[in-house]
Amino acid sequence: MDINATYDLSDDNYTLVSLTNTVTNLTQNYVLGEQVLETGFSAVFDVTAYSSNKSLSATVKAGGNGKIELKFDNPVVGKGVTYDIKVSYKTTEALIKNGLTKEIYIPKVFGSTGISKYTVSIIFPHSLGSPQFISPKPTSYNDGKINNTIRFSESQIFTNGITVFFGDYQIYNFELFYDLANQDVFKRDFSIPIPPNIKDRQLVAISDIQPTPREIYKDEDGNYFAKIQLASKESLSVRVSGLVKVIAVRADMAKSGKVDAVPSDIKKTYTVARPLWESNDLKIKQIGADLFNPNLSVAQNAEKVYLFVKDTLDYNHDKTRETRLGAVKALQNPTISVCMEYSDLTIAILRSIGIPAREIEGYAYSEDIAKKPLSVFYNEETDFLHSWVEFYDPVLGWIPFDPTWGDTSGLDYFNNMDTNHISFIIKGHDSAGPLPPGSFRSTGSNAKQINISFGSVEAWYTAKDLESMVTGITQNRFEDIILRDPLEIFLVLLLCGSFGFLLFHLVVRSK
């Protein structure tokens, strides 16, 4: 059986699907009197079917499963007899709008037995723009005067289906809450992480921070922190609201550089072993050595690690957040992995072969938790987060990819990265910190602390650029112990004598 399927998205209101099905009876003993087509969509309408220019009985089967039952007036009888069938239908489910982006989703082909050839063509108008994410890799891409066409072969369709994303960026509203409590007898500064700007990938604009922070500063990994001061024994909830723009950038992996061209300072910081990223473990080093090819680029070697981790670990949808395993224990217990294990093992192997790597933890927009799960959480009921990886290329810079979703969805999340990933924190110098939003909770609280929704371009321009609010690149540790309260001054003088007086005098003069 040969099938040629065309999905035409020229109309904004629906997708017109046309199937040309050539059926050949391979045996003398069977008669083809009916056929059931599985569309993969939950609902289809305006179904028509023809054979030899004669209409066929075409019925959408009850149950909302999108199955079309065809009945032939003249059954196919006799070995070698060929029957051409043309079926068309409409669906509103192939093109999905999410905020400022659109996604084409073509379900995988079910029941491939007996199919000798299956090709898919997707026709879409120029108004959709250029695709920013295509999985799997198409066999051809043609620009037309009115529409563009992407074609795929049967080997790709049988495995996972087809996904194409359109849109230069996505904008999200965020509202984050942090429970803080100062148990000290002195006032104290607390640093809370806020979503960072990441070059070419993510921009953040702040609408409001309450209470007003003393300062906003950055650390060496590029994390942004707001410093909030609490009085002695004070407890409060900090609210940070704003917008984040996630930019769609498809890295040209063909331009990737070689490992020996990675700058020494980047390599020194982001290839060392850390707890949970045990790149010096003998087994991990051996795996890295087996995968690494010095003749390949950084991206090509990183993709080999990505594929290895996907093939080695199995995502456990039943696993709750227990102790984070780390890379070594993930290898020893591959069937109880969640996104943290995928990230830790990937980072450890990459670092073992000299490729700088770091972890990103944040929020990931997912409409299908089974295929795109979220498994980092700091309470058992709300605020599920996600973890993914970045590797550093001497030509392309930091490149994000998602080994977890690459495994669970079957999509290519190495050569593509969607706009559904919002970065909250960057872990590079330290595998354990900083902690992300959602982890600052009062004891026993299950209140929702992370609220994300689609934003608008208009709202984006009313908020304040995060970068303009930064007052320092790294935290000044001495600033956290500056004393301004008269009681604190008195206690210092009492405890420290003349040395305390001198210290206080120097601090005040420096201000």
C-alpha positions as CSV (number, residue, x, y, z in Angstrom):
1,M,0.0,0.0,0.0
2,D,1.4,3.4,-1.1
3,I,0.1,6.5,0.7
4,N,0.7,10.2,-0.2
5,A,-0.7,12.6,2.3
6,T,-0.9,16.4,1.9
7,Y,-1.8,18.8,4.8
8,D,-2.8,22.1,3.3
9,L,-2.9,25.0,5.9
10,S,-3.6,27.8,3.3
11,D,-7.0,28.4,5.0
12,D,-6.8,30.0,8.5
13,N,-9.9,28.2,9.7
14,Y,-8.9,24.6,9.1
15,T,-6.4,22.2,7.6
16,L,-7.4,20.3,4.4
17,V,-6.0,16.8,4.5
18,S,-5.8,14.9,1.2
19,L,-4.8,11.2,1.1
20,T,-4.0,9.3,-2.1
21,N,-4.0,5.6,-1.2
22,T,-3.0,2.9,-3.7
23,V,-4.0,-0.5,-2.5
24,T,-2.8,-3.7,-4.1
25,N,-4.3,-7.1,-3.2
26,L,-1.3,-9.4,-2.5
27,T,-3.2,-12.6,-2.3
28,Q,-6.0,-14.5,-4.1
29,N,-7.6,-15.5,-0.8
30,Y,-8.7,-12.1,0.5
31,V,-11.3,-9.6,-0.5
32,L,-10.9,-5.9,0.4
33,G,-14.4,-4.7,1.1
34,E,-13.7,-1.9,3.6
35,Q,-10.8,0.0,5.1
36,V,-10.4,2.1,8.3
37,L,-8.1,5.1,8.2
38,E,-6.7,6.5,11.5
39,T,-6.2,10.2,11.2
40,G,-4.6,10.7,14.6
41,F,-6.9,13.7,15.3
42,S,-9.8,13.6,17.8
43,A,-12.2,15.1,15.3
44,V,-12.5,15.4,11.6
45,F,-15.3,16.8,9.3
46,D,-16.3,17.2,5.6
47,V,-15.0,13.8,4.7
48,T,-15.1,12.7,1.1
49,A,-13.8,9.6,-0.6
50,Y,-13.4,8.5,-4.2
51,S,-12.2,5.6,-6.2
52,S,-11.9,5.6,-10.0
53,N,-13.9,8.9,-9.9
54,K,-16.7,7.2,-8.1
55,S,-17.7,8.3,-4.6
56,L,-17.2,5.8,-1.7
57,S,-19.1,5.5,1.5
58,A,-17.0,7.3,4.1
59,T,-18.2,7.4,7.7
60,V,-16.5,9.0,10.7
61,K,-16.7,6.3,13.4
62,A,-18.3,7.3,16.7
63,G,-16.2,7.9,19.8
64,G,-14.3,11.0,18.7
65,N,-11.2,9.1,17.7
66,G,-11.0,10.5,14.2
67,K,-11.2,7.1,12.4
68,I,-12.7,7.1,8.9
69,E,-14.4,3.9,7.8
70,L,-14.5,3.4,4.0
71,K,-16.8,0.8,2.3
72,F,-16.2,-0.2,-1.3
73,D,-19.0,-0.8,-3.8
74,N,-16.8,-3.0,-5.8
75,P,-14.5,-5.0,-3.5
76,V,-10.9,-5.6,-4.5
77,V,-10.8,-9.3,-5.6
78,G,-7.9,-11.2,-7.0
79,K,-4.1,-11.2,-6.5
80,G,-2.3,-8.2,-8.0
81,V,-5.5,-6.1,-8.4
82,T,-4.8,-2.4,-7.6
83,Y,-7.4,0.0,-6.2
84,D,-6.8,3.8,-6.1
85,I,-8.5,5.6,-3.2
86,K,-8.6,9.4,-2.6
87,V,-9.8,10.7,0.7
88,S,-10.0,14.2,2.0
89,Y,-11.2,15.7,5.3
90,K,-10.8,18.8,7.3
91,T,-9.6,19.3,10.9
92,T,-8.9,22.3,13.2
93,E,-6.3,20.3,15.2
94,A,-3.3,20.3,12.9
95,L,-2.5,24.0,13.5
96,I,-2.3,25.1,17.2
97,K,-1.9,28.7,18.3
98,N,-0.1,29.2,21.6
99,G,0.3,32.9,22.5
100,L,2.4,34.5,19.7
101,T,3.6,31.2,18.2
102,K,1.9,28.6,16.1
103,E,2.6,24.8,15.9
104,I,1.8,22.3,13.2
105,Y,1.3,18.9,14.6
106,I,0.9,15.8,12.3
107,P,0.3,12.6,14.3
108,K,2.5,9.6,13.7
109,V,1.2,6.9,11.4
110,F,-0.4,4.0,13.3
111,G,-0.4,0.4,12.0
112,S,2.4,0.7,9.4
113,T,2.2,-3.0,8.5
114,G,1.5,-3.4,4.8
115,I,2.5,0.2,4.0
116,S,5.3,0.1,1.4
117,K,5.6,3.8,0.9
118,Y,4.3,6.8,2.8
119,T,5.1,10.4,2.1
120,V,3.8,13.6,3.7
121,S,3.7,17.1,2.3
122,I,2.9,20.1,4.5
123,I,1.8,23.2,2.6
124,F,1.7,26.5,4.5
125,P,1.4,30.2,3.6
126,H,4.2,32.7,3.8
127,S,2.2,34.6,6.5
128,L,3.2,31.9,9.0
129,G,6.9,33.0,8.6
130,S,9.9,30.7,8.7
131,P,9.8,27.6,10.8
132,Q,11.9,27.8,13.9
133,F,11.6,24.2,14.9
134,I,11.2,21.2,12.6
135,S,11.2,17.6,13.8
136,P,12.1,15.3,12.3
137,K,14.5,16.7,9.7
138,P,12.6,17.0,6.4
139,T,13.6,15.3,3.2
140,S,13.0,18.6,1.3
141,Y,11.9,22.2,1.9
142,N,10.6,24.3,-1.0
143,D,9.8,28.0,-1.1
144,G,6.9,28.8,-3.4
145,K,5.5,32.1,-4.7
146,I,2.4,31.7,-2.6
147,N,3.0,28.8,-0.2
148,N,5.9,26.8,1.1
149,T,6.1,23.0,1.2
150,I,7.9,20.7,3.6
151,R,8.2,17.0,2.7
152,F,8.9,14.0,4.9
153,S,9.4,10.2,4.3
154,E,7.9,7.2,5.8
155,S,10.8,6.3,8.1
156,Q,10.3,9.7,9.9
157,I,6.5,9.5,10.1
158,F,6.2,6.0,11.6
159,T,8.4,6.9,14.6
160,N,7.0,10.1,16.2
161,G,5.0,12.1,13.8
162,I,5.8,15.7,12.7
163,T,6.1,19.0,14.6
164,V,6.8,22.4,13.1
165,F,6.9,25.6,15.2
166,F,6.5,29.1,13.8
167,G,7.2,32.4,15.5
168,D,10.2,34.6,16.2
169,Y,9.5,34.7,20.0
170,Q,7.1,34.0,22.7
171,I,6.1,36.5,25.5
172,Y,5.0,35.3,28.9
173,N,3.7,37.1,32.0
174,F,5.2,35.9,35.2
175,E,4.2,36.4,38.8
176,L,6.6,34.9,41.4
177,F,6.3,34.8,45.2
178,Y,9.1,34.2,47.8
179,D,8.4,33.5,51.5
180,L,11.2,35.0,53.6
181,A,11.8,34.9,57.3
182,N,14.6,36.5,59.4
183,Q,15.2,34.6,62.6
184,D,18.2,36.7,63.5
185,V,18.4,39.5,66.2
186,F,19.8,41.8,63.5
187,K,18.4,42.9,60.2
188,R,19.5,40.7,57.4
189,D,19.6,40.8,53.6
190,F,18.1,38.0,51.5
191,S,18.9,37.4,47.8
192,I,16.1,36.0,45.6
193,P,16.7,34.8,42.0
194,I,14.6,36.4,39.3
195,P,14.5,35.2,35.6
196,P,17.7,36.2,33.8
197,N,18.5,37.8,30.5
198,I,20.4,35.3,28.4
199,K,22.2,36.5,25.3
200,D,20.2,35.8,22.1
201,R,17.8,33.6,24.0
202,Q,15.8,35.4,26.7
203,L,15.0,39.0,27.7
204,V,13.2,40.0,30.9
205,A,11.3,43.1,31.8
206,I,10.2,43.9,35.3
207,S,6.7,45.3,36.1
208,D,7.0,45.4,39.9
209,I,9.0,44.1,42.9
210,Q,7.4,44.4,46.3
211,P,8.9,45.3,48.6
212,T,11.4,47.4,46.7
213,P,14.8,45.6,46.7
214,R,18.0,47.3,48.0
215,E,19.7,46.3,44.7
216,I,19.6,43.9,41.8
217,Y,22.9,42.2,40.9
218,K,24.3,39.4,38.7
219,D,26.6,36.5,39.5
220,E,29.3,34.9,37.4
221,D,26.9,32.4,35.8
222,G,24.6,35.2,34.7
223,N,22.0,34.8,37.3
224,Y,20.1,37.9,38.5
225,F,19.2,38.5,42.2
226,A,17.1,41.0,44.0
227,K,18.4,41.8,47.5
228,I,15.6,42.3,50.1
229,Q,16.3,43.4,53.6
230,L,14.3,42.1,56.6
231,A,14.2,43.5,60.1
232,S,14.9,41.2,63.1
233,K,12.3,38.5,63.4
234,E,10.4,39.8,60.3
235,S,8.6,37.5,57.9
236,L,7.2,38.6,54.6
237,S,6.2,37.4,51.1
238,V,8.1,39.1,48.2
239,R,6.2,39.5,44.9
240,V,8.0,39.9,41.6
241,S,6.0,40.4,38.4
242,G,7.1,41.0,34.8
243,L,7.4,39.6,31.3
244,V,9.9,37.3,29.7
245,K,10.6,37.1,26.0
246,V,11.9,33.7,24.8
247,I,13.6,34.1,21.5
248,A,13.5,31.4,18.8
249,V,17.0,30.9,17.5
250,R,18.1,27.9,15.5
251,A,21.8,27.5,15.8
252,D,23.6,26.6,12.6
253,M,25.3,23.5,13.9
254,A,27.3,23.1,10.7
255,K,29.4,26.2,11.8
256,S,30.3,24.5,15.2
257,G,34.0,24.8,16.2
258,K,36.4,22.2,17.6
259,V,36.9,21.4,21.2
260,D,40.5,22.6,21.3
261,A,39.2,26.1,20.3
262,V,37.2,26.5,23.5
263,P,38.6,29.5,25.5
264,S,40.7,28.3,28.4
265,D,38.7,30.4,31.0
266,I,35.4,28.8,29.9
267,K,36.9,25.4,29.8
268,K,38.4,25.8,33.3
269,T,35.1,26.8,34.9
270,Y,32.6,24.6,33.0
271,T,34.5,21.3,32.6
272,V,35.5,20.6,36.2
273,A,33.8,17.8,38.2
274,R,31.2,18.9,40.7
275,P,29.0,16.9,43.1
276,L,26.3,15.3,41.0
277,W,28.3,16.1,37.9
278,E,31.0,13.5,38.5
279,S,33.0,13.9,35.3
280,N,36.0,12.4,36.9
281,D,34.3,9.1,37.6
282,L,36.1,6.3,35.8
283,K,32.9,4.9,34.1
284,I,31.8,8.3,33.0
285,K,35.2,9.1,31.6
286,Q,35.2,5.8,29.7
287,I,31.8,6.5,28.2
288,G,33.0,9.9,27.2
289,A,36.2,8.5,25.7
290,D,34.2,6.0,23.7
291,L,31.8,8.7,22.3
292,F,34.4,11.4,21.7
293,N,35.8,11.9,18.2
294,P,38.5,14.6,17.9
295,N,37.8,15.0,14.2
296,L,34.2,16.1,14.9
297,S,33.0,19.5,16.0
298,V,31.8,20.4,19.5
299,A,28.2,20.2,18.3
300,Q,28.6,16.8,16.7
301,N,30.3,15.3,19.8
302,A,27.6,16.9,22.0
303,E,24.9,15.3,19.9
304,K,26.5,11.9,20.4
305,V,26.3,12.5,24.2
306,Y,22.6,13.6,23.8
307,L,21.7,10.4,21.9
308,F,23.6,8.2,24.4
309,V,21.7,9.7,27.4
310,K,18.4,9.4,25.5
311,D,19.1,5.7,24.8
312,T,20.4,4.9,28.2
313,L,17.9,6.5,30.6
314,D,14.2,5.7,30.9
315,Y,11.9,8.5,32.1
316,N,9.9,7.4,35.2
317,H,6.6,9.2,35.2
318,D,5.7,7.7,38.6
319,K,8.9,9.0,40.4
320,T,8.2,11.8,42.9
321,R,10.9,14.2,43.9
322,E,13.2,12.2,46.1
323,T,17.0,12.6,46.5
324,R,18.6,13.9,43.3
325,L,20.7,11.0,42.0
326,G,23.4,12.7,40.1
327,A,25.3,11.3,37.1
328,V,26.9,8.2,38.6
329,K,23.7,6.9,40.3
330,A,21.7,7.7,37.2
331,L,23.8,5.3,35.3
332,Q,23.3,2.7,38.1
333,N,19.6,3.3,38.2
334,P,18.5,4.2,34.7
335,T,14.8,3.3,35.0
336,I,14.0,5.8,37.8
337,S,15.2,8.9,35.9
338,V,13.5,12.3,35.7
339,C,14.8,15.5,34.0
340,M,17.4,16.1,36.7
341,E,19.1,12.8,36.0
342,Y,19.0,13.4,32.2
343,S,20.7,16.8,32.8
344,D,23.2,15.6,35.4
345,L,24.4,12.7,33.3
346,T,24.6,14.7,30.1
347,I,26.6,17.5,31.8
348,A,29.0,15.0,33.4
349,I,29.8,13.2,30.2
350,L,30.2,16.5,28.3
351,R,32.6,17.9,30.9
352,S,34.6,14.6,30.9
353,I,35.4,15.2,27.2
354,G,36.3,18.8,27.6
355,I,33.0,20.3,26.4
356,P,31.8,23.1,28.7
357,A,28.3,22.4,30.0
358,R,25.8,23.8,32.5
359,E,22.3,23.2,33.8
360,I,19.3,25.5,33.2
361,E,16.3,25.2,35.6
362,G,13.1,26.9,34.8
363,Y,9.5,26.7,33.7
364,A,8.5,24.8,30.6
365,Y,5.1,25.2,28.9
366,S,3.7,21.8,28.2
367,E,0.2,20.8,27.0
368,D,1.1,17.1,27.1
369,I,2.7,16.0,30.3
370,A,3.2,12.5,29.1
371,K,5.4,13.6,26.2
372,K,6.8,16.7,27.7
373,P,6.9,16.1,31.5
374,L,7.8,18.5,34.3
375,S,9.6,16.9,37.3
376,V,11.4,19.4,39.4
377,F,9.3,20.6,42.2
378,Y,9.8,22.0,45.7
379,N,6.4,20.9,47.1
380,E,4.2,18.0,46.2
381,E,1.2,19.8,44.7
382,T,2.2,22.9,42.7
383,D,4.9,24.7,40.8
384,F,6.4,21.9,38.7
385,L,9.7,23.1,37.0
386,H,12.0,21.5,34.4
387,S,15.7,21.1,33.9
388,W,17.7,21.1,30.6
389,V,21.3,21.6,29.5
390,E,23.5,24.1,27.6
391,F,26.9,23.3,26.0
392,Y,29.4,25.9,25.0
393,D,30.7,26.1,21.4
394,P,33.6,28.4,20.5
395,V,31.8,29.7,17.4
396,L,28.1,29.5,18.4
397,G,28.3,30.3,22.1
398,W,26.0,28.6,24.7
399,I,23.5,26.3,23.0
400,P,20.5,24.9,24.9
401,F,19.0,21.5,24.3
402,D,16.7,19.2,26.2
403,P,17.6,15.5,26.5
404,T,14.6,14.7,28.6
405,W,12.0,16.0,26.2
406,G,14.0,14.6,23.3
407,D,13.5,11.1,24.9
408,T,9.9,11.4,26.1
409,S,8.5,13.2,23.0
410,G,10.6,11.6,20.3
411,L,11.2,15.1,18.9
412,D,14.7,16.4,18.0
413,Y,15.4,18.6,20.9
414,F,19.1,18.9,20.1
415,N,19.1,20.6,16.7
416,N,15.9,22.5,17.7
417,M,14.8,24.4,20.8
418,D,11.3,25.7,21.1
419,T,10.1,28.9,22.8
420,N,8.4,26.9,25.6
421,H,11.4,26.9,27.9
422,I,11.7,29.8,30.3
423,S,15.0,30.0,32.2
424,F,14.9,30.8,35.9
425,I,18.4,30.0,37.0
426,I,21.8,28.9,35.6
427,K,23.9,26.4,37.4
428,G,27.5,26.3,36.2
429,H,29.9,27.0,39.0
430,D,27.8,25.0,41.5
431,S,25.6,22.0,40.7
432,A,23.5,22.6,43.8
433,G,22.6,26.2,43.5
434,P,21.2,28.7,43.3
435,L,17.7,27.5,44.2
436,P,15.0,28.6,41.7
437,P,11.8,30.5,42.3
438,G,9.3,28.1,43.8
439,S,11.7,26.9,46.5
440,F,11.4,29.9,48.9
441,R,8.5,28.6,51.0
442,S,7.4,28.9,54.6
443,T,7.2,25.5,56.4
444,G,4.2,23.4,55.3
445,S,3.1,25.9,52.6
446,N,1.6,24.5,49.4
447,A,0.6,27.8,48.1
448,K,1.2,28.4,44.4
449,Q,4.3,30.6,44.0
450,I,4.8,30.5,40.2
451,N,2.1,31.9,37.8
452,I,2.9,31.9,34.1
453,S,0.6,33.0,31.3
454,F,1.0,34.2,27.7
455,G,1.8,37.9,27.4
456,S,1.4,40.5,24.7
457,V,3.7,42.8,22.7
458,E,1.9,45.8,24.1
459,A,2.5,44.8,27.7
460,W,6.1,44.1,27.0
461,Y,6.8,47.8,26.2
462,T,5.2,49.0,29.5
463,A,7.6,47.1,31.7
464,K,11.2,48.1,32.7
465,D,14.2,46.4,31.1
466,L,15.9,44.2,33.7
467,E,19.4,45.1,32.6
468,S,18.8,48.8,33.4
469,M,18.0,47.8,37.0
470,V,21.3,46.0,37.6
471,T,23.6,47.8,40.1
472,G,26.4,45.2,40.3
473,I,28.0,42.3,38.5
474,T,28.8,40.2,41.5
475,Q,27.6,40.3,45.1
476,N,29.6,42.4,47.6
477,R,29.6,40.2,50.6
478,F,30.6,43.1,53.0
479,E,27.5,45.0,52.1
480,D,25.3,42.4,53.7
481,I,26.7,43.1,57.1
482,I,26.5,46.9,57.1
483,L,24.7,48.0,60.3
484,R,22.4,51.0,60.3
485,D,20.1,50.4,63.3
486,P,21.2,52.3,66.5
487,L,20.7,49.1,68.6
488,E,23.0,47.2,66.3
489,I,25.6,49.9,66.5
490,F,25.5,49.9,70.2
491,L,25.9,46.1,70.4
492,V,28.8,46.2,68.0
493,L,30.6,48.8,70.0
494,L,29.9,47.0,73.2
495,L,31.1,43.6,71.9
496,C,34.0,44.8,69.9
497,G,35.3,47.8,71.8
498,S,37.6,50.2,70.0
499,F,38.0,47.9,67.1
500,G,34.3,47.8,66.5
501,F,34.2,51.6,66.7
502,L,36.9,51.9,64.1
503,L,35.2,49.4,61.8
504,F,31.9,51.2,62.1
505,H,33.7,54.5,61.4
506,L,35.3,53.1,58.2
507,V,32.0,51.6,57.0
508,V,30.1,54.9,57.4
509,R,32.8,56.9,55.7
510,S,32.7,54.4,52.8
511,K,29.0,55.0,52.3
